Amino acid sequence: MSILLVSGSPAAPSSTGRLLEHVGDKLASLGHRHSKLQVRELPAKALLHADFADLAIKRALQAVEEADAIVVATPIYKAAYTGILKAFLDLLPQDGLKGKLVLPLATGGSQSHMLALDYALRPVFQALDARQVFTSVYATSQQLTWNDVTGLTIDPSIAWRVQAGVDDLSAALNALRGQQDDVFVTQPQPVRLAR
């Protein structure tokens, strides 16, 4: 099972990127492999003009198609997710998340933007036919502190939500893997006796 980490942050480094990386590390420690997509690294002109012939856009869309789960992280600006993330999500076909598990993450300056995930982003994932959208994880910049030596520190008040999101996604991926294994169990071949 593969996971795609999608960063909708226009800045690097950022609290959003660090939170996404932290979640990716936690998923990797549970045995899940993942890849990363930084939307800000896609060619701006191709992204804004929906240039499906652009190689970078093709690769990004293929990465989404091949993933079993998507972890999407965005900063919240003016009570909405970023414009670059919207431009990318607009490139996906109507059922672009069909059968996929989605864990939304967001960061913002205050708790007042917390509901933007549920009111602005969750409906988009559902409209794109996601199999399951997990409970969103929102953290303020005060709950995420960065130190060049010790790395990211997450305030305990939000750390449990991050862990719960990771655990829920991991359990769902393991359940899907089990279902796929059941489907692909090889049938015993009949024994042919020599005459």
trRosetta pair geometry for C-beta under 8 A, 3 or more apart (Angstrom, degrees):
i j d omega theta_ij theta_ji phi_ij phi_ji
1 32 6.6 -46 88 -134 100 94
1 68 4.4 -73 -159 46 84 158
1 69 7.0 42 163 -3 108 105
1 173 4.6 158 122 -169 159 105
1 176 6.2 101 -101 86 136 116
1 177 5.3 -92 -31 -70 120 103
2 33 6.0 -39 -116 86 71 94
2 34 7.0 134 -171 -107 66 43
2 35 7.0 7 -178 3 113 99
2 66 6.5 -5 71 132 145 88
2 67 5.2 -110 104 -126 97 59
2 68 5.5 122 50 8 58 91
2 69 7.5 -169 100 33 43 74
3 24 7.6 179 107 -122 128 78
3 27 6.0 -40 40 150 167 156
3 32 5.6 45 -8 154 128 120
3 33 7.1 169 27 93 85 44
3 34 4.0 -38 77 -104 99 97
3 35 7.6 168 87 24 55 58
3 67 6.3 57 -146 -157 18 109
3 68 7.0 -52 -72 61 53 83
3 69 4.6 -23 -111 74 81 101
3 70 7.4 166 -162 -87 65 22
3 71 6.3 28 176 -8 112 102
3 169 7.8 68 -112 158 132 128
3 173 7.4 -46 -64 -94 106 148
4 34 6.9 169 -87 -160 19 83
4 35 5.7 -21 -113 68 68 86
4 36 7.6 142 -164 -105 61 19
4 37 6.0 14 180 -2 107 114
4 63 5.5 124 -118 151 137 98
4 64 6.2 -122 65 -98 168 49
4 66 8.0 107 -53 75 124 78
4 67 3.8 -78 -12 -84 110 153
4 69 7.4 -180 25 92 66 51
4 70 5.1 -18 66 -112 96 72
4 71 7.4 -171 90 28 47 67
5 20 5.4 125 -176 172 116 109
5 21 7.8 94 169 -83 159 42
5 23 7.4 154 -118 84 118 104
5 24 5.0 -29 -68 -78 150 121
5 34 5.5 59 -23 163 101 128
5 35 7.1 -159 23 94 80 37
5 36 4.7 -26 68 -109 104 71
5 37 7.0 172 85 26 53 67
5 71 5.0 -16 -113 65 67 106
5 73 7.4 3 -175 2 86 111
6 36 8.0 161 -80 -161 31 53
6 37 4.9 -13 -109 69 71 107
6 39 6.7 49 -176 -42 89 101
6 64 7.7 31 -73 -91 134 97
6 70 6.0 4 -2 -170 120 101
6 71 6.9 172 25 83 71 50
6 72 4.7 -16 69 -109 111 70
6 73 7.1 169 87 23 58 67
6 85 7.7 108 141 -129 112 99
6 88 7.7 -175 -171 117 127 150
7 16 6.5 126 -151 126 94 106
7 17 5.4 31 -135 -101 144 79
7 20 5.4 -145 -86 33 95 170
7 36 7.2 12 -7 -170 106 99
7 37 7.1 -173 24 92 70 55
7 38 5.0 -12 59 -116 116 63
7 39 6.4 -146 88 9 60 82
7 40 7.4 -48 107 5 102 97
7 73 5.4 -19 -114 67 62 102
7 74 7.9 146 -169 -79 46 52
8 16 7.4 -79 64 159 67 148
8 39 5.3 16 -110 24 54 140
8 72 6.6 32 -18 -177 115 90
8 73 6.5 -169 24 91 81 49
8 74 3.7 -14 69 -96 125 94
8 75 7.6 -142 96 20 88 61
8 81 6.2 14 117 176 155 107
8 82 4.7 171 149 45 103 118
8 84 6.0 168 -163 85 75 89
8 85 2.9 6 -137 -72 135 120
8 88 7.3 -141 -108 33 94 131
9 12 7.1 122 106 -66 114 67
9 14 4.4 -158 174 63 152 159
9 16 4.1 163 -66 74 130 134
9 17 5.4 -101 43 -44 148 89
9 40 6.8 -50 94 -26 54 129
9 73 6.9 -21 -28 114 101 96
9 74 6.7 176 -60 -134 63 43
9 75 5.5 78 -110 -12 88 100
9 82 6.9 155 -104 -28 29 157
10 40 5.2 136 -132 -98 45 125
10 75 8.0 -77 19 33 79 121
10 82 6.1 -178 -27 -158 97 145
10 84 5.7 135 -80 1 92 138
11 14 4.4 113 87 -70 98 118
11 17 7.8 -125 92 -13 70 122
11 40 7.7 173 -15 -78 17 167
11 75 7.9 24 27 -11 107 144
12 17 6.0 64 -115 -37 77 166
12 38 7.4 6 -69 -151 135 141
12 40 7.0 -165 -25 72 109 147
13 17 5.8 -131 -158 69 63 134
13 18 6.6 52 179 -50 108 100
13 146 7.7 139 130 -150 137 168
14 17 4.5 97 55 7 84 101
14 18 6.9 -151 92 -4 45 86
14 75 6.8 -90 172 -48 136 122
14 107 7.7 172 150 57 99 146
15 18 5.7 -58 -147 39 31 111
15 19 6.2 32 155 -20 67 105
15 75 7.3 91 64 -92 97 104
15 107 4.6 176 107 -179 114 166
15 139 7.5 -138 158 97 119 110
15 141 5.5 -125 -59 -112 165 78
15 144 4.8 116 -154 92 109 141
15 146 7.5 -135 -98 -32 71 119
16 19 5.9 -55 -149 35 28 109
16 20 6.4 27 153 -17 63 108
16 73 4.9 153 180 148 91 109
16 74 6.3 -17 -147 -172 144 9
16 75 4.8 -103 -47 -52 136 79
16 105 7.4 141 -152 117 77 105
16 106 7.4 -23 -116 -149 105 38
16 107 4.7 -138 -76 20 75 122
17 20 5.6 -55 -147 38 31 112
17 21 6.2 33 154 -20 66 106
17 38 7.9 16 -113 -113 116 105
17 73 7.2 151 -84 103 33 140
18 21 5.6 -51 -145 36 32 113
18 22 6.3 38 152 -23 63 104
18 144 6.6 140 88 176 122 129
18 146 6.1 -107 -109 -88 170 119
18 152 4.9 157 166 -84 117 130
19 22 5.5 -52 -150 33 32 116
19 23 6.6 31 153 -17 65 103
19 73 6.1 167 85 -140 103 140
19 105 5.7 -174 123 166 122 137
19 107 6.1 165 0 -56 146 118
19 137 7.9 -169 171 114 129 120
19 139 6.2 174 -104 40 146 137
19 144 6.1 -67 -67 -110 103 149
19 152 7.4 166 -78 -157 48 153
19 154 7.8 96 -114 -94 86 117
19 162 7.5 -126 -161 -114 96 128
20 23 5.8 -54 -150 36 32 109
20 24 6.3 35 150 -20 64 106
20 71 6.5 149 -144 122 87 115
20 73 3.9 -117 -71 0 114 155
20 105 6.2 173 -82 71 75 149
21 24 5.5 -54 -149 37 32 116
21 25 6.4 36 152 -21 65 103
21 152 7.7 152 77 -16 106 145
22 25 5.8 -52 -150 33 30 111
22 26 6.6 29 152 -18 63 104
22 152 5.4 -91 -72 78 127 152
22 154 7.1 126 173 -44 165 127
22 162 7.1 -15 116 -176 121 144
23 26 5.7 -53 -149 36 34 112
23 27 6.4 33 152 -18 66 105
23 71 5.7 -171 115 -176 137 155
23 73 7.8 169 26 -64 137 127
23 103 7.4 -166 179 112 147 139
23 105 6.5 -138 -23 -62 154 151
23 162 6.6 -126 -87 -166 91 99
23 165 7.2 -39 -129 100 122 118
23 166 6.0 -161 -148 -82 79 103
24 27 5.7 -56 -147 37 31 109
24 28 6.3 33 153 -20 65 106
24 34 5.2 -132 -144 78 97 152
24 36 7.3 -11 -103 -79 159 102
24 71 7.1 -162 -70 59 77 150
25 28 5.6 -53 -146 36 31 113
25 29 6.4 34 154 -22 64 103
26 29 5.7 -51 -150 32 32 112
26 30 6.9 24 151 -12 61 106
26 162 7.6 141 -7 147 164 100
26 163 7.3 -139 -158 -112 153 62
26 166 4.5 -43 119 -134 132 157
27 30 5.8 -63 -156 40 35 108
27 32 4.3 -58 164 65 93 125
27 34 6.0 66 95 -34 131 134
27 71 7.7 -145 -30 -35 151 147
27 166 6.0 -139 -67 -148 74 98
27 169 7.0 -42 -103 98 116 125
27 170 6.4 -170 -128 -77 75 99
28 31 7.7 104 -176 -30 33 7
28 32 6.3 -98 -86 68 34 67
28 33 7.2 55 -114 -107 81 35
28 34 6.5 -97 -67 16 91 105
30 166 7.3 157 -12 162 143 105
30 170 4.8 -37 132 -127 158 143
32 170 6.4 -129 -32 -114 134 85
32 173 6.2 46 -106 106 128 164
34 71 7.8 -10 -142 18 141 120
35 63 6.3 -116 95 -152 134 118
35 67 7.8 -127 45 -88 103 109
37 60 5.7 108 -147 -136 130 90
37 63 5.6 154 -67 100 128 151
37 64 7.7 -27 -14 -57 166 82
38 41 4.3 66 89 -1 106 113
38 42 8.0 -171 99 -20 63 73
39 42 5.8 -37 -167 7 49 115
39 47 7.5 101 -180 -128 87 146
39 60 7.8 90 -109 -150 64 145
39 84 5.0 145 122 139 121 108
39 85 5.9 154 31 -89 170 57
39 87 7.8 137 176 69 126 94
39 88 4.7 -94 -131 -40 125 149
40 84 5.9 39 -83 152 66 167
41 56 7.9 -133 123 -168 81 135
42 46 6.7 -112 161 78 94 108
42 47 4.8 102 112 -65 120 120
42 56 5.4 162 -136 134 72 121
42 57 6.4 80 -159 -81 121 68
42 60 6.0 -17 -92 -43 125 155
42 88 7.0 132 20 -94 156 109
43 46 4.1 59 83 18 110 113
43 47 6.4 174 85 -16 54 87
43 51 7.8 -39 86 55 120 130
43 54 6.0 -128 47 -168 131 147
43 56 5.6 126 -5 52 96 141
43 57 7.4 -72 42 -41 97 93
44 47 5.7 -59 -145 37 28 112
44 48 6.1 14 164 -9 67 112
45 48 6.2 -62 -141 43 25 101
45 49 5.8 0 167 4 65 118
45 51 7.1 25 121 -8 76 138
46 49 6.3 -68 -132 52 22 94
46 51 3.9 -88 -142 50 74 120
46 54 3.6 21 -143 -39 144 167
46 56 6.6 118 78 62 155 105
46 57 5.1 -138 147 -37 122 125
47 50 7.8 15 176 -71 25 39
47 51 7.9 -42 -28 28 22 89
47 57 6.9 180 -82 -92 59 109
47 84 7.0 8 152 -149 152 81
47 87 5.1 68 157 134 100 129
47 88 6.5 -36 -149 -75 110 72
47 91 7.6 -85 -146 -46 63 135
48 87 5.9 -45 -92 -146 56 142
50 90 7.2 -85 -88 115 114 104
50 91 5.8 177 -128 -102 85 87
51 54 4.3 71 107 -21 109 110
51 57 6.1 157 84 4 73 156
52 57 6.2 -123 -122 115 34 132
52 58 7.0 85 -180 -76 60 79
52 61 7.8 1 -136 -7 85 158
52 91 7.4 159 -87 -157 85 105
53 57 7.9 47 59 59 28 124
53 58 7.7 -12 -171 -48 16 114
54 57 4.1 73 75 11 103 111
54 58 6.7 -172 89 -13 51 85
55 58 5.5 -53 -147 35 32 115
55 59 6.4 32 156 -19 66 104
56 59 5.8 -52 -148 36 31 111
56 60 6.4 32 153 -20 64 106
57 60 5.7 -54 -147 36 31 111
57 61 6.3 27 157 -15 66 107
57 91 6.7 -126 -165 -159 110 156
58 61 6.0 -61 -149 40 27 106
58 62 6.2 27 154 -20 64 110
59 62 5.6 -57 -146 38 30 113
59 63 6.4 37 153 -25 65 102
60 63 5.6 -50 -151 29 31 114
60 64 6.9 30 151 -16 62 101
60 88 7.2 -88 148 -147 141 113
60 91 8.0 49 97 91 117 149
61 64 5.7 -50 -154 34 37 111
61 65 6.4 38 149 -21 66 106
61 91 6.3 -108 -83 130 114 117
61 92 7.0 171 -129 -98 94 63
61 96 8.0 -80 -150 -144 90 119
62 65 5.4 -53 -146 37 35 115
62 66 6.1 26 158 -15 69 110
63 66 6.1 -60 -143 41 27 104
63 67 6.4 34 157 -33 62 107
64 67 6.0 -54 -149 22 29 114
64 70 6.7 17 -136 -91 81 131
64 92 6.5 -89 123 -104 159 113
64 96 6.5 8 133 171 134 102
64 97 7.6 -69 175 -89 110 69
65 96 7.7 -80 -82 -157 73 73
67 70 5.6 95 111 -70 144 77
67 100 6.5 50 101 -129 89 124
68 99 8.0 -69 -144 130 62 93
68 100 6.5 169 173 -126 29 73
68 101 6.8 18 139 21 73 98
68 173 6.5 102 113 -127 129 94
68 176 6.5 162 -178 110 131 153
69 100 6.2 152 -105 -171 31 82
69 101 4.0 -23 -112 67 94 100
69 102 7.1 -177 -161 -74 68 33
69 103 7.2 28 174 -3 111 97
69 169 6.1 110 -168 -167 152 109
69 172 7.7 120 -93 93 130 112
69 173 5.9 -62 -29 -82 140 111
70 97 6.8 -82 14 -128 140 109
70 100 5.6 35 -4 159 101 133
70 101 7.3 174 26 87 61 52
70 102 5.0 -9 66 -111 95 77
70 103 7.5 -170 96 30 51 64
71 102 7.8 155 -91 -160 31 50
71 103 4.6 -15 -113 66 78 104
71 105 6.5 26 176 -6 92 115
71 169 7.3 12 -79 -127 103 167
72 85 7.3 103 -174 -153 113 128
72 102 6.6 -3 3 -164 110 99
72 103 7.4 168 24 82 64 51
72 104 5.4 -21 68 -113 98 64
72 105 6.9 -179 91 30 46 74
72 121 7.5 -168 103 -176 134 133
72 125 7.8 -158 20 -82 146 121
73 104 7.9 145 -87 -169 40 48
73 105 4.1 -19 -104 76 84 110
73 106 6.9 173 -156 -81 57 38
73 107 7.6 28 -176 -8 98 94
74 81 4.2 30 126 -148 159 99
74 82 5.2 -150 -158 5 109 95
74 85 5.0 -44 -99 -31 129 162
74 104 8.0 -32 20 -164 99 90
74 105 7.5 144 20 88 55 64
74 106 5.4 -19 70 -110 74 85
74 107 7.9 -158 103 27 36 70
74 121 7.2 174 37 -90 139 145
75 81 8.0 128 76 -144 40 56
75 82 6.2 62 57 -53 79 110
75 106 6.9 112 -130 -163 18 76
75 107 5.2 -41 -109 70 70 88
75 108 6.5 130 -168 -83 70 58
76 79 6.8 10 173 -121 108 18
76 80 6.8 147 -154 66 75 18
76 81 6.5 -50 -104 -87 64 46
76 106 5.2 54 -41 174 102 125
76 107 7.1 -162 8 84 82 36
76 108 3.9 -23 51 -83 111 119
76 113 4.2 154 114 157 145 135
76 116 4.8 125 -137 63 131 153
76 117 7.7 -83 -78 -49 126 76
76 138 7.7 9 -19 -139 136 111
77 80 6.6 -37 72 65 64 71
77 82 6.3 66 16 -94 115 67
79 113 5.7 -146 -102 -126 55 87
79 116 5.0 -172 -171 -92 55 118
79 120 7.4 149 146 -41 71 140
80 116 5.9 -150 -87 -159 26 123
80 120 5.1 -178 -128 -142 71 161
81 85 5.1 -70 147 73 115 138
81 86 6.5 143 92 -51 99 89
81 106 7.1 -104 -99 -109 90 122
81 116 6.9 161 -43 145 67 114
81 117 7.9 81 -62 -99 105 56
81 120 5.8 180 -4 118 91 126
81 121 5.2 81 -33 -75 137 112
82 85 4.6 95 66 6 88 101
82 86 7.0 -150 101 -5 48 86
83 86 5.4 -53 -148 37 36 113
83 87 6.2 40 153 -23 68 102
84 87 5.5 -47 -147 33 35 114
84 88 6.5 34 153 -17 64 103
85 88 5.8 -56 -152 37 33 109
85 89 6.2 30 154 -16 68 107
86 89 5.8 -56 -142 40 31 108
86 90 6.2 38 156 -26 64 106
87 90 5.8 -54 -152 31 28 117
87 91 7.3 34 149 -26 58 99
88 91 5.8 -51 -164 20 39 114
88 92 7.8 44 144 -27 63 93
89 92 5.8 -39 -164 12 47 115
89 124 5.8 25 163 167 151 135
89 128 7.2 -101 -167 -59 98 145
92 96 2.9 83 173 -162 110 179
92 97 7.0 26 169 -34 152 79
92 128 5.8 20 111 -134 138 128
93 96 4.7 144 52 -64 62 88
94 127 7.7 -82 -162 153 71 82
94 128 7.1 -161 174 -123 33 53
94 129 7.3 67 134 -15 66 116
95 98 4.1 20 167 -46 99 121
95 128 6.8 122 -145 -178 20 53
95 129 4.2 -4 -138 24 73 151
96 128 4.8 -48 56 -162 87 111
96 129 7.4 133 40 41 42 98
97 100 4.6 -96 -172 47 75 122
97 102 6.3 3 -169 -55 140 127
97 125 6.1 -46 64 -157 170 69
97 128 4.0 68 15 121 107 110
97 129 5.7 166 71 71 73 64
97 130 4.1 -22 126 -77 128 74
97 131 7.8 -127 141 -5 86 65
98 128 7.7 -118 -41 148 59 67
98 129 4.2 -4 -85 112 73 126
98 130 7.7 -114 -86 -86 20 23
98 131 7.4 73 177 -52 36 79
99 129 7.8 9 -10 131 53 100
99 131 5.0 32 -154 -56 24 118
100 130 5.5 -67 74 -134 82 74
100 131 5.7 168 54 7 24 99
101 130 7.3 88 -125 -176 16 101
101 131 5.8 -46 -68 66 56 111
101 132 5.2 -7 -121 61 75 96
101 134 7.1 38 180 -30 93 105
101 169 6.1 142 139 -139 133 82
101 172 5.3 139 -113 114 150 137
101 173 6.7 -114 31 -67 155 78
101 176 7.6 -130 -29 -28 125 146
102 125 4.9 -151 89 -155 167 139
102 130 4.6 -46 -4 -145 125 147
102 132 7.1 -173 30 93 71 51
102 133 4.8 -20 71 -111 108 70
102 134 6.8 -161 91 12 52 78
103 134 4.7 -9 -104 47 73 127
103 137 7.4 14 172 5 96 109
103 165 5.3 112 -156 177 124 109
103 168 7.7 142 -100 81 115 104
103 169 5.0 -43 -52 -73 134 135
104 117 5.3 149 126 -160 135 114
104 121 5.5 135 -138 117 148 136
104 122 6.7 -103 -5 -75 157 73
104 125 7.0 -121 -57 -34 118 149
104 133 6.8 17 -14 -169 108 101
104 134 7.5 -174 17 67 69 75
104 136 4.5 -31 82 -114 108 90
104 137 7.3 174 97 28 58 66
105 136 7.4 167 -88 -164 27 72
105 137 5.0 -16 -113 69 74 100
105 138 7.7 163 -164 -82 47 40
105 139 7.9 -9 -170 9 91 100
105 165 7.6 120 -79 143 92 166
106 113 7.8 -122 136 125 130 106
106 116 6.9 -151 159 80 169 105
106 117 5.1 -152 2 -72 139 112
106 121 7.5 178 -58 1 130 154
106 136 6.8 1 10 -180 105 116
106 137 7.5 164 27 89 61 55
106 138 4.9 -12 69 -112 95 80
106 139 7.7 171 91 28 50 61
107 138 7.4 160 -90 -160 28 60
107 139 5.4 -26 -109 73 78 81
107 140 7.2 118 -162 -127 71 16
107 141 6.6 81 174 -68 110 66
107 144 6.7 -47 -124 15 127 146
108 113 4.0 -127 173 71 166 137
108 114 7.3 -142 43 -66 137 51
108 116 7.5 115 -64 28 150 134
108 138 6.8 -11 15 -170 108 104
108 140 6.1 -49 77 -110 66 64
108 141 7.6 -106 104 -24 24 82
109 113 7.1 76 44 4 70 134
109 140 6.6 23 161 -150 15 91
109 141 6.0 -7 -113 4 49 115
110 113 6.2 105 70 2 69 93
110 140 6.1 31 -113 -120 19 126
111 114 5.3 -10 -170 -29 61 120
111 138 8.0 109 -132 120 59 124
111 140 6.2 -56 -57 -56 63 127
113 116 5.0 -16 179 -8 77 125
113 138 7.6 -167 100 -165 79 135
114 117 7.1 -44 173 14 48 104
114 138 4.5 149 -134 98 78 160
115 118 5.4 -58 -162 44 64 106
115 119 5.4 40 146 -7 91 113
116 119 6.2 -68 -132 52 28 96
116 120 4.9 -11 -178 15 71 125
116 121 7.1 58 136 -8 72 99
117 120 7.0 -51 -99 51 10 85
117 121 5.1 -41 -150 41 51 120
117 122 6.3 69 147 -33 66 96
117 136 3.9 130 135 -160 147 163
117 138 5.8 -142 -13 -66 137 114
118 121 7.6 -11 -44 51 13 79
118 122 5.0 1 -139 3 42 138
118 136 6.2 -130 -58 7 78 141
119 122 7.5 41 -17 34 13 103
119 123 7.5 -4 -179 -8 30 115
120 123 7.4 -95 175 32 13 101
120 124 7.5 1 148 -14 54 112
121 124 5.6 -58 -158 31 41 114
121 125 6.6 37 152 -17 73 103
121 136 7.6 110 73 -103 122 135
122 125 5.8 -56 -151 36 36 110
122 126 6.3 31 155 -16 68 107
122 133 5.6 132 -142 140 85 155
122 136 6.9 -93 -64 -49 110 122
123 126 5.6 -56 -144 41 34 111
123 127 6.1 38 155 -22 67 106
124 127 5.7 -55 -146 36 30 111
124 128 6.4 23 154 -13 64 108
125 128 5.8 -61 -149 41 30 107
125 130 4.5 -4 165 -11 91 142
125 133 4.8 111 108 -93 139 130
126 129 7.7 53 177 -71 35 20
126 130 6.2 -70 -89 36 37 99
126 133 6.3 -73 -62 -12 81 139
130 133 5.2 78 97 -57 145 88
132 172 6.4 -125 65 -149 148 154
134 165 5.9 122 129 -142 136 80
134 168 5.2 138 -138 107 132 133
134 169 6.0 -77 -35 -67 159 86
134 172 7.8 -141 -72 -4 117 149
135 161 7.7 -108 116 -161 117 96
135 164 7.3 -17 66 116 129 116
135 165 6.6 -124 74 -93 84 88
135 168 7.3 87 25 28 95 168
137 158 7.4 104 -171 -175 95 99
137 161 5.1 153 -124 132 93 107
137 162 5.6 91 -154 -91 149 59
137 165 4.8 -68 -44 -35 127 154
138 158 8.0 -107 89 -134 46 123
139 143 4.5 -126 -165 83 94 126
139 144 5.3 82 137 -35 133 110
139 154 7.1 -71 -128 -142 151 99
139 155 7.8 156 -149 35 108 101
139 158 4.8 98 -106 177 99 162
139 162 7.7 9 -55 -62 129 111
140 143 5.0 96 55 4 73 101
140 144 7.6 -172 91 9 40 87
141 144 6.2 -71 -144 52 37 93
142 145 8.0 -1 -169 -60 33 90
142 155 7.3 21 124 -36 71 146
143 154 6.5 20 154 -160 84 66
143 155 4.0 -93 -145 23 73 123
143 157 6.5 -100 -122 69 117 100
143 158 4.6 61 175 6 142 140
144 152 6.4 -27 -163 -158 90 101
144 153 7.6 150 -157 77 42 52
144 154 6.0 -11 -103 -106 69 68
144 155 7.5 -88 -53 -4 38 88
144 158 7.9 -58 -55 74 79 146
145 152 7.5 141 77 -155 44 51
145 153 4.8 -17 64 60 94 101
145 155 7.9 86 -5 -49 97 83
146 151 7.2 -56 -145 176 68 32
146 152 5.8 -25 -101 -96 73 62
146 153 7.7 -170 -79 19 26 75
147 150 4.3 26 77 44 126 91
147 151 6.6 -14 63 26 76 20
147 153 7.0 34 2 -11 106 110
150 153 6.7 21 116 -50 120 106
154 158 5.9 -108 176 84 102 97
154 159 4.3 130 109 -85 114 89
154 162 6.1 -37 178 6 165 153
155 158 5.4 63 70 22 89 95
155 159 6.6 -155 89 -26 36 93
156 159 5.2 -49 -125 26 36 120
156 160 7.0 38 179 -23 64 94
157 160 7.9 -65 -178 20 17 100
158 161 5.4 -55 -164 36 56 113
158 162 6.3 59 142 -24 79 101
159 162 5.6 -52 -151 34 36 114
159 163 6.3 34 153 -17 67 105
160 163 5.6 -53 -147 39 34 111
160 164 6.2 38 152 -23 66 105
161 164 5.5 -50 -144 36 33 113
161 165 6.4 36 154 -21 64 103
162 165 5.9 -56 -154 34 29 111
162 166 6.5 28 151 -16 64 106
163 166 5.6 -54 -148 38 34 112
163 167 6.1 33 154 -19 67 108
164 167 5.7 -54 -143 39 30 112
164 168 6.2 31 157 -20 65 107
165 168 5.9 -54 -144 36 27 110
165 169 6.3 23 158 -14 63 108
166 169 6.0 -60 -148 40 27 107
166 170 6.1 26 156 -19 64 111
167 170 5.7 -57 -144 38 28 111
167 171 6.2 27 158 -19 65 107
168 171 5.9 -55 -147 36 27 109
168 172 6.4 24 156 -16 63 108
169 172 5.8 -58 -148 38 30 109
169 173 6.3 30 154 -19 66 107
170 173 5.8 -56 -147 37 30 110
170 174 6.3 29 155 -18 65 107
171 174 5.7 -55 -148 37 30 111
171 175 6.4 32 152 -21 64 105
172 175 5.6 -51 -148 35 33 113
172 176 6.5 34 152 -18 64 104
173 176 5.7 -53 -149 37 33 111
173 177 6.3 37 151 -22 65 104
174 177 5.5 -49 -146 34 33 115
174 178 6.5 38 152 -21 63 103
175 178 5.6 -52 -152 34 32 114
175 179 6.6 34 149 -19 64 103
176 179 5.6 -52 -150 34 35 112
176 180 6.4 33 152 -17 67 104
177 180 5.8 -55 -149 38 32 110
177 181 6.3 35 152 -22 65 105
178 181 5.6 -51 -145 34 31 113
178 182 6.5 35 153 -22 63 102
179 182 5.7 -52 -154 31 32 113
179 183 6.7 31 150 -19 63 104
180 183 5.6 -54 -152 34 36 112
180 184 6.2 13 157 -3 69 113
181 184 6.1 -69 -141 49 29 97
181 185 6.9 56 155 -56 64 83
182 185 6.1 -24 -157 -16 32 112
